[in-house]
Amino acid sequence: MTAISYPTETVQRLSRVEARPAHPLRDVVSIAGRSLRAVPRELETVIPPIFIAVFFFVINIGTLQRLTESHIQGFDITAFMLPTAILLGVTGVSRAGSLVLDIQNGYFDRLLLTPVRRLAILVGLMLADVAIACALMVPILGLALGLGVRIESGPVGAVAFLLLGCAWSLAFAGFGYAIALKTGNPAAVNSSFLLFFPFLFMTSSYVPRSQLTGWLGDVAGWNPVTYVLEGLRSLVTQGWQLAALGKALLAVAVVAMVSMSLCLAALRGRTRRG
């Protein structure tokens, strides 16, 4: 029998076992599924936002209802405060904290050794964030409806309300992921929500923008959160106001452009380091 000899390069290629890359959508679904399956084991990451949002919603209504409704004709403080409660509930809610844990325990580095696409890691986590944000908004919206709030834009407007809230949550989540990838520090990620507080209070979160005076009114005019709030409120109190919704979407897009740019830059730095 005659032995057949192969070139060394061919033998090495045949003996090496390599994983075959999956479809990009499969990568995204796998990462998102893993993140969502971890939520029941990490309820401490989703219960506090609901509690804080509902707490401030109820307290603000009890505190401001008589004052505002007696001075502003036809003013409904419950409907007015609903978007503020929504933003409190969904802003900063992300799986960035879990990503930090993956970085610290080495899972993220092991993941980089697989054929999974780097961008799919972020997209999968953010897809899970959208699902969580939507789930958080439902009980807040249900409470508002129970208190007598009427969505003037109808059922379709209620869906648009939820989608706009999810879009804002996703846009802001980019900051958390940028911090997680850059620092790998859980304390830094947990404090990222503090970035939102000044923007929330320097806006029309408690009274209409027309009632703000002095420097606060000027700051609110430049604050993107103002336009997100006004877009959400238009769906609840006025119906389909395309101008308000357009400004809200533009504000979300501007914030998303900044946060996602930082996030992608941090991902590139982390993968090069790994």
JOPEDA-V781231 format. One record per residue. SS is DSSP state (alpha for helix, beta for strand, coil for the rest). PHI is phi in degrees with one decimal (999 if undefined). D_FIRST is the distance of its C-alpha to the first C-alpha in Angstrom with 1 decimal. Layout:
# JOPEDA-V781231
ss: (SS	SS)
phi: (PHI	PHI)
d_first: (D_FIRST	D_FIRST)
This chain:
# JOPEDA-V781231
ss: (coil	coil	coil	coil	coil	coil	coil	alpha	alpha	alpha	alpha	alpha	alpha	alpha	alpha	coil	coil	coil	coil	coil	coil	coil	coil	alpha	alpha	alpha	alpha	alpha	alpha	alpha	alpha	alpha	alpha	alpha	alpha	alpha	alpha	alpha	alpha	alpha	alpha	alpha	alpha	alpha	alpha	coil	alpha	alpha	alpha	alpha	alpha	alpha	alpha	alpha	alpha	alpha	alpha	alpha	alpha	alpha	alpha	alpha	alpha	alpha	alpha	alpha	alpha	alpha	alpha	alpha	alpha	coil	coil	coil	coil	coil	alpha	alpha	alpha	alpha	alpha	alpha	alpha	alpha	alpha	alpha	alpha	alpha	alpha	alpha	coil	coil	coil	coil	coil	alpha	alpha	alpha	alpha	alpha	alpha	alpha	alpha	alpha	coil	coil	alpha	alpha	alpha	alpha	alpha	alpha	coil	coil	coil	coil	coil	alpha	alpha	alpha	alpha	alpha	alpha	alpha	alpha	alpha	alpha	alpha	alpha	alpha	alpha	alpha	alpha	alpha	alpha	alpha	alpha	alpha	alpha	alpha	alpha	alpha	alpha	alpha	alpha	alpha	coil	coil	coil	coil	coil	coil	coil	alpha	alpha	alpha	alpha	alpha	alpha	alpha	alpha	alpha	alpha	alpha	alpha	alpha	alpha	alpha	alpha	alpha	alpha	alpha	alpha	alpha	alpha	alpha	alpha	alpha	alpha	alpha	alpha	alpha	alpha	coil	coil	alpha	alpha	alpha	alpha	alpha	alpha	alpha	alpha	alpha	alpha	alpha	alpha	alpha	alpha	alpha	alpha	coil	coil	coil	coil	coil	coil	coil	alpha	alpha	alpha	coil	coil	alpha	alpha	alpha	alpha	alpha	alpha	alpha	alpha	alpha	coil	alpha	alpha	alpha	alpha	alpha	alpha	alpha	alpha	alpha	alpha	alpha	alpha	alpha	alpha	alpha	coil	coil	coil	alpha	alpha	alpha	alpha	alpha	alpha	alpha	alpha	alpha	alpha	alpha	alpha	alpha	alpha	alpha	alpha	alpha	alpha	alpha	alpha	alpha	alpha	alpha	alpha	alpha	alpha	alpha	alpha	alpha	alpha	alpha	alpha	coil)
phi: (999	-90.8	-77.3	-100.6	-102.9	-109.3	-60.4	-57.7	-63.1	-67.7	-61.2	-65.5	-68.8	-72.4	-84.9	-86.7	-99.5	-121.7	-73.7	-90.6	-59.2	-86.0	-63.7	-52.9	-64.8	-64.2	-60.9	-62.2	-63.8	-65.4	-65.8	-64.1	-63.3	-61.3	-65.4	-69.8	-66.9	-81.7	-60.3	-59.6	-87.1	-131.4	-63.4	-65.8	-88.9	-116.8	-70.4	-56.0	-59.0	-64.2	-61.4	-62.7	-63.3	-66.3	-59.4	-67.0	-60.8	-69.7	-63.9	-65.5	-63.7	-63.4	-80.6	-104.0	-60.4	-65.0	-65.2	-76.7	-71.7	-82.6	-104.6	-119.5	-63.0	71.4	-84.5	-112.6	-66.8	-64.9	-66.4	-67.5	-83.3	-57.4	-62.0	-62.6	-64.4	-63.2	-66.1	-62.7	-76.5	-109.1	-73.5	85.8	-81.0	-157.0	-93.6	-62.4	-63.0	-68.5	-63.3	-62.1	-62.5	-63.8	-68.5	-70.9	-90.0	88.4	-64.5	-63.4	-65.8	-66.4	-64.7	-68.3	-79.5	-88.1	-75.5	-59.7	-72.4	-61.2	-65.8	-63.7	-61.8	-68.8	-61.6	-63.2	-62.8	-71.6	-63.6	-64.6	-60.5	-61.8	-63.7	-67.4	-61.9	-63.5	-65.2	-71.3	-74.5	-59.3	-65.3	-66.8	-65.0	-62.5	-62.8	-62.5	-63.9	-65.9	-85.4	103.6	-70.9	-116.1	-81.9	-66.1	-86.1	82.3	-58.6	-64.8	-65.7	-64.5	-65.7	-63.3	-59.3	-64.9	-66.5	-66.1	-63.0	-64.8	-63.2	-65.4	-58.7	-66.7	-61.8	-75.2	-60.9	-56.9	-64.9	-62.5	-68.4	-62.3	-66.9	-61.5	-71.0	-76.4	-104.7	63.3	-113.5	-64.4	-64.3	-64.8	-67.1	-63.2	-85.0	-64.0	-62.8	-63.4	-61.7	-81.8	-56.4	-59.5	-68.2	-70.7	-83.4	-95.1	-157.6	-89.4	-79.6	-119.0	-138.4	-58.9	-62.4	-65.9	-91.3	-81.0	-127.6	65.4	-64.7	-66.0	-65.2	-67.0	-63.7	-61.1	-67.7	-99.9	-83.2	-62.5	-62.8	-55.9	-76.4	-66.4	-60.0	-67.7	-66.2	-64.0	-65.9	-62.2	-67.3	-83.8	-103.1	-122.6	99.9	-83.1	-108.9	-63.7	-65.0	-65.1	-67.4	-63.3	-65.6	-64.8	-65.3	-65.2	-62.8	-61.9	-64.8	-64.5	-63.0	-64.4	-63.1	-70.1	-67.1	-71.2	-63.2	-63.7	-65.5	-68.1	-64.0	-67.3	-65.2	-61.4	-64.9	-68.8	-71.2	-66.7	-65.4	-70.9)
d_first: (0.0	3.8	6.4	9.4	12.7	15.9	19.4	21.3	23.9	21.6	20.2	23.8	25.0	22.5	23.2	27.0	28.9	32.1	34.9	35.8	39.4	41.6	44.3	47.4	49.6	47.3	47.6	51.4	51.8	49.7	51.8	55.1	54.2	53.5	56.9	58.8	57.4	58.7	62.3	63.5	62.5	64.4	67.6	69.6	68.2	69.6	72.7	74.8	74.7	76.0	78.7	79.8	79.9	81.9	84.2	85.2	85.5	88.0	89.9	90.3	91.6	94.1	95.2	95.5	96.3	100.1	100.3	98.2	99.1	102.8	102.6	100.2	101.2	98.5	96.0	93.5	92.2	89.6	87.9	88.3	86.7	83.7	81.6	82.4	81.2	78.0	77.3	78.0	75.6	72.6	72.8	70.4	68.6	64.9	61.7	62.0	62.9	59.7	57.8	59.4	58.2	54.7	55.0	56.4	53.9	50.9	49.9	50.6	48.3	45.5	46.2	45.8	42.2	41.4	41.0	44.6	46.7	49.4	52.2	51.2	52.2	55.7	56.0	54.9	57.5	60.2	59.4	60.1	63.3	64.6	64.1	65.9	68.7	69.3	69.5	72.0	74.2	74.6	76.8	78.9	79.5	80.2	82.8	84.5	84.6	86.2	88.8	89.8	87.8	87.3	84.4	86.3	83.2	82.2	79.0	76.9	78.7	77.8	74.1	74.7	76.5	73.4	71.0	73.2	73.4	69.6	69.3	71.6	69.8	66.5	68.1	69.6	66.4	64.8	67.0	65.8	62.2	62.9	64.6	61.8	59.0	61.1	62.5	60.5	63.9	65.1	68.8	68.5	67.0	69.7	72.4	71.2	73.4	76.4	75.6	76.8	80.1	82.1	80.9	81.9	85.4	86.2	86.1	87.8	86.4	89.8	92.2	91.9	91.3	94.7	96.2	94.5	96.7	96.4	93.2	91.4	91.9	90.5	87.4	86.8	86.8	83.8	82.0	79.0	79.6	83.0	81.4	78.9	81.8	83.9	81.1	80.5	84.3	84.7	82.5	84.5	88.1	88.2	85.5	83.2	84.3	81.7	83.2	82.9	79.4	78.3	79.6	77.9	74.5	75.0	75.9	72.7	70.6	72.2	71.6	68.0	67.3	68.5	66.8	63.4	63.4	63.9	61.4	58.6	59.4	59.2	55.8	54.4	55.8	54.4	50.9	50.9	52.1	49.5)
